Amino acid sequence: DRTDQTADDLLHPPWLPASMAARAFLIMLFVIASASSLVRRQSFPSSSSSLAAFSAWLVGASSSSRSFFAEASSADYRRGDGNARFNRRVPPRSDGVRRDYSAAAYASIGNVELERIRPAFLRGAATRSVSNATSPADVEEQHDFDLLVIGAGSGGIASARRAASYGARVGVVERGRLGGTCVNVGCVPKKIMYNAASISETLHEMSHYGFSGYESGAVRFDWGFLQRSRDAYIERLNGIYDRNMINSGVDRLRGTASLAKSASSSDGDGSIVVRVSAPDGTSKNSTRQRTTTYRAKHVLLATGGYPTMPPGGSDGSVARHAIDSDGFFELKSLPRKAVVVGAGYIAVELAGVLQALGSDTSLVVRKGRALRNFDDMIAETLDDEMQRHGINIYRNTGGVDRIVGGEEGGGGTKTVVLNNGEAIEDVDVVIMAAGRSPLVESLGLEEVGVEQKGGGYVAVNEYSETNVKGIYAVGDVCGNVELTPMAIAAGRRLADRLFGPSTFENAKVSYDNVPTVIFSHPPIGTIGLTEQEAIEKYGSENVKVYRSKFSNLYYGPWKVEPDEKPKTAMKLVCAGSDELVVGLHVIGMGADEMLQGFGVAIKMGATKADFDSCVAIHPTAAEEFVTMFPWGLGSQESGARVSPLNGNVAPKPRLEDEASDD
């Protein structure tokens, strides 16, 4: 026996024929000779080094993109007991049982003997061990994972890849396109449309800087071209996500997952049982489902959410004649006249894009204005700017009563009838952006007893744990902070805690002071408490607010009245005698790009004095935050005293009664 063979020796032994035909013949002989042993034992019988080498070559050839043989080198061997083992990422457990095999293949080599090889997923196709079944339509299969993630959105993939980096066996179940809402029908395509709308606005405004030609009609916009370019970019991102998971050693499982009844105790080994159903693939139009059973030590729910479509009235006409925010990205042409229903950030973003690109756009809100949960300064300024851009705002409507479709209203257009009696006629497209719901219907949460809170969201604690041991949830399915970077951070910290070193044994994220940007026109940036929230929390006597409102220098050369120029509005909300900044809000040109840095400062506990101590960058809009009147005359205390790491509680201001005690 040879224990000093290199990986190349195993993959290319001298006795192996170079001809593919000869190799195929040898494979056939090998399969016939060992079929009965494979079925009975699910492992290869003892053999000489030649058989081990042949088996290793077979696995390497079938999974060249993922095989850990290709990753091996002479340094990967461990020889403590005379056996050679491939060491992938983490060493064997102290009990001597290997649990750290690649998700691409399980193998153990002792005395150059291959004890077990089981290739897994190769770009979506699987070689699986299949249990006995009585019907081809009801095939059940068994796989084991340290972590099984349900949902291949940003949070789920981030957690999966981080866990795999620690050597965990990880699988991700997804029935749709990789990347989830953000990549496919959210942040990314939305930002592309926002960019197009911003270019349109710049072209419209270029005459103020001496450029001409816009009014002549020489500039044209091609919606179809933009849509094709956008969708091609999204497909590229889908592929990047796929390759990243392959490179990280994560198995991709195609289908719909559900938790099995009494999963946490059914096997007696602490495993969670998950069933994944997918078309059996026997034919293009086959409706038969193939069910695969997986067992995992940990299961992460990261299924995200979906747009809510209210039926509207008793006739269900809203659902029939309107589209949701996902449907916006399926539009084949720019609508001549559009109605957007909703008062949240999705509604104002879509309304701004459509209006800037040339649609006659109306925004329907149930109450007085949009963004009611944001700081009053933000909501009021946006309301003014949307009207200045030409958006028609229907207020205090109580929502949509019904939509009279083309077959009833004539001309192929629609009439939107509101609950307050108003009607919007001759509408091409109605977009409902009235809210989102967690995607939990197919998970079988009730079967295993996972608790849910209002709206159907999965209830979790600060460590992303549900009430069922071994089951976790991150992202929009929890309903805490429904933002992609929040889901990514929560997913990574969960993987750190479950599989990382002891320094991460209490790892978690903080949902305090999360910076948020709304890509409205103009854009909005906000972090922390609103002025009203700060007063309610700390008392009006302990809150001090700094404000500024001005026209960006970009609008300086415009030959229009000062009051007609677009405005930038800023607010710092401070609390306590040390004037800790507990809220920062900005709306105006560049707000989206300036917030990130201020977010770091606020996470670290910056005070007004800290802001004042930073020398301004001139001329910029952001400098206004570090020069707000009165500059440098307030409390001279620094807030750089609280670490923002590991989900620490947000810094708290020192109130007057606490200061007197000192």
Secondary structure as UniProt FT lines:
FT   HELIX           7..11
FT   TURN            14..15
FT   HELIX           20..41
FT   HELIX           49..62
FT   TURN            63..66
FT   HELIX           68..71
FT   HELIX           74..76
FT   STRAND          77..78
FT   TURN            80..81
FT   STRAND          85..86
FT   TURN            94..95
FT   STRAND          109..110
FT   TURN            111..112
FT   STRAND          113..114
FT   STRAND          121..122
FT   TURN            123..124
FT   STRAND          125..126
FT   HELIX           136..138
FT   STRAND          141..150
FT   HELIX           154..165
FT   TURN            166..167
FT   STRAND          170..174
FT   HELIX           180..185
FT   HELIX           187..205
FT   HELIX           206..209
FT   TURN            214..217
FT   HELIX           223..248
FT   STRAND          250..254
FT   STRAND          256..259
FT   TURN            261..262
FT   HELIX           263..265
FT   STRAND          272..279
FT   TURN            284..285
FT   STRAND          289..301
FT   STRAND          305..307
FT   TURN            313..316
FT   HELIX           317..321
FT   STRAND          323..324
FT   HELIX           325..328
FT   TURN            329..330
FT   STRAND          337..341
FT   HELIX           345..357
FT   STRAND          360..364
FT   TURN            372..373
FT   HELIX           376..388
FT   TURN            389..390
FT   STRAND          392..394
FT   STRAND          400..404
FT   HELIX           406..409
FT   TURN            411..412
FT   STRAND          414..418
FT   TURN            419..420
FT   STRAND          423..427
FT   STRAND          429..432
FT   STRAND          436..438
FT   TURN            441..442
FT   HELIX           445..448
FT   HELIX           454..456
FT   TURN            462..463
FT   TURN            469..470
FT   STRAND          471..473
FT   HELIX           475..477
FT   TURN            478..479
FT   HELIX           484..499
FT   HELIX           502..504
FT   TURN            505..506
FT   STRAND          516..518
FT   STRAND          524..528
FT   HELIX           531..538
FT   HELIX           540..542
FT   STRAND          543..550
FT   HELIX           553..555
FT   TURN            556..557
FT   HELIX           562..564
FT   STRAND          568..575
FT   TURN            576..579
FT   STRAND          580..587
FT   TURN            589..590
FT   HELIX           591..603
FT   TURN            604..605
FT   HELIX           608..613
FT   HELIX           622..626
FT   TURN            631..632
FT   TURN            640..641
FT   HELIX           645..647
FT   HELIX           656..661
//
